[in-house]
Amino acid sequence: MSNHLDYEINKELGECYLFMGELEKAEEYYKKAANSNGVHPDPYLGLATIAVQRGKLDEALVLYKKADTIESSDKALAGMGLIHMDRGNHKEALEFFVRALEYNPDNMIAMSGMIQEGYALGCVADIVPMLIGSLEHDPNKDAVRFSLAGCLIWLGKNAEAMEHLELLLEKDPENEGARQLYEKANGAL
C-alpha cells in the first residue's frame, strides 16, 4: 500500500474515532497518518483537538503550530487564538483570529473570538471592518450582522446599527434579539 493511501486511511479513521469521542483510538490513527505522510496538516489538527479535550493546552499549541508550519489555515490559527484567549493573552488571541478570518471569512469560531477579544481589549472600532468585510463576502450572515449592530451601538453609531437591525427584522420579524437591540439603539438616539 502506498504512503498516501496509508495516510488517507489513517487520517479518516482518526477523524471517525474523534467524532465518536474515542480519543485514544483517534490519537493512534492520527499519529499513524502523521508518520506516513508528514506533508499534510490534518493529523496535527486532529491531535491538537485531542490535546485540547484533554486539557493539555501547551501540547495543543505545539501541534497547532506544527500544522500551521506545514500549511497555514484558518483552523490552525483559530485554534491558537482560542488557546491564547483561554490564557488571557488577548492581544495575541485577537491577532490569530484576524489572521484566521483573512484565510476564511466564514470561520465563525474565529469571528466569535475576534469579537470577544475586541471588547476585552477595548478596540471594537478595529474589528468593525472585518465584520463589514464578512458581510460583503456573504450578506446573509445574520449572526455577523447582529454582532456588527452591537459593535456599532457600543461605538455610539446607533443610526448605522439600526439600519442593520432593520434588515434583520425585515427578514425575520420575530427576531426578538434584533428587536430588543433596535429598541435600545432607537432609545439612545
C-alpha positions, 0 to 999 in steps of 0.5 A: 500500500502506498504512503498516501493511501496509508495516510488517507486511511489513517487520517479518516479513521482518526477523524471517525474515532474523534467524532465518536469521542474515542480519543485514544483510538483517534490519537493512534490513527492520527499519529499513524497518518502523521508518520506516513505522510508528514506533508499534510496538516490534518493529523496535527489538527486532529491531535491538537483537538485531542490535546485540547479535550484533554486539557493539555493546552501547551501540547495543543499549541505545539501541534497547532503550530506544527500544522500551521508550519506545514500549511497555514489555515484558518483552523490552525490559527483559530485554534491558537487564538482560542488557546491564547484567549483561554490564557488571557493573552488577548492581544495575541488571541485577537491577532490569530483570529484576524489572521484566521478570518483573512484565510476564511471569512466564514470561520465563525469560531474565529469571528466569535473570538475576534469579537470577544477579544475586541471588547476585552481589549477595548478596540471594537472600532478595529474589528468593525471592518472585518465584520463589514468585510464578512458581510460583503463576502456573504450578506446573509450572515445574520449572526455577523450582522447582529454582532456588527449592530452591537459593535456599532451601538457600543461605538455610539453609531446607533443610526448605522446599527439600526439600519442593520437591525432593520434588515434583520427584522425585515427578514425575520420579524420575530427576531426578538434579539434584533428587536430588543437591540433596535429598541435600545439603539432607537432609545439612545438616539 
